[in-house]
């Protein structure tokens, strides 16, 4: 349980740090912030595209909880 908490805390810190670098780079930060911002935005695109393609593989469409109208 505590190992899971450590891993989730590390992921949260990476996400918050990446978002801070995106904002800082947009305001003209140092070159390393632009590199971190680019990596953060690329990772976000990968997650977004994997969620889209994963939804299509399910075949049924609709809500993710499995409910249907009607």
C-alpha positions as CSV (number, residue, x, y, z in Angstrom):
1,X,0.0,0.0,0.0
2,X,2.7,2.5,0.9
3,X,4.7,1.7,-2.3
4,X,1.6,2.5,-4.3
5,X,1.3,5.8,-2.5
6,X,5.0,6.6,-3.2
7,X,4.6,5.8,-6.9
8,X,1.4,7.9,-7.2
9,X,3.0,10.8,-5.4
10,X,5.9,10.7,-7.7
11,X,3.6,10.7,-10.8
12,X,1.7,13.6,-9.3
13,X,4.9,15.6,-8.8
14,X,6.0,14.9,-12.3
15,X,2.6,16.1,-13.7
16,X,2.5,19.2,-11.6
17,X,6.2,20.0,-12.5
18,X,5.5,19.4,-16.2
19,X,2.5,21.7,-16.1
20,X,4.5,24.4,-14.4
21,X,7.2,24.1,-17.1
22,X,4.5,24.5,-19.8
23,X,3.3,27.8,-18.2
24,X,6.9,29.0,-17.5
25,X,8.0,28.2,-21.1
26,X,5.0,30.0,-22.5
27,X,6.2,33.1,-20.6
28,X,9.7,32.9,-22.0
29,X,11.5,30.7,-19.5
30,X,15.0,29.2,-19.9
31,X,15.6,26.6,-22.6
32,X,15.3,23.6,-20.3
33,X,11.7,24.6,-19.5
34,X,10.9,24.5,-23.2
35,X,12.3,21.0,-23.4
36,X,10.3,19.8,-20.4
37,X,7.2,21.5,-21.7
38,X,7.6,19.8,-25.1
39,X,8.0,16.4,-23.4
40,X,4.9,17.1,-21.2
41,X,2.7,18.1,-24.1
42,X,3.9,15.1,-26.2
43,X,3.1,12.8,-23.3
44,X,-0.4,14.4,-23.0
45,X,-1.0,13.8,-26.7
46,X,0.1,10.1,-26.4
47,X,-2.3,9.6,-23.5
48,X,-5.1,11.3,-25.4
49,X,-4.6,9.3,-28.6
50,X,-4.3,6.0,-26.7
51,X,-7.6,6.7,-25.0
52,X,-9.3,7.5,-28.3
53,X,-8.0,4.3,-30.0
54,X,-8.8,2.2,-26.9
55,X,-12.4,3.3,-27.1
56,X,-12.7,2.1,-30.7
57,X,-11.3,-1.3,-29.9
58,X,-14.2,-1.9,-27.4
59,X,-16.6,-2.1,-30.3
60,X,-19.7,-0.9,-28.6
61,X,-19.3,2.8,-28.3
62,X,-21.3,4.8,-25.8
63,X,-20.5,5.5,-22.2
64,X,-17.5,4.0,-20.5
65,X,-19.7,2.6,-17.6
66,X,-21.5,0.2,-20.0
67,X,-24.9,1.8,-19.7
68,X,-27.1,2.2,-22.7
69,X,-30.0,4.5,-23.5
70,X,-33.3,2.7,-24.0
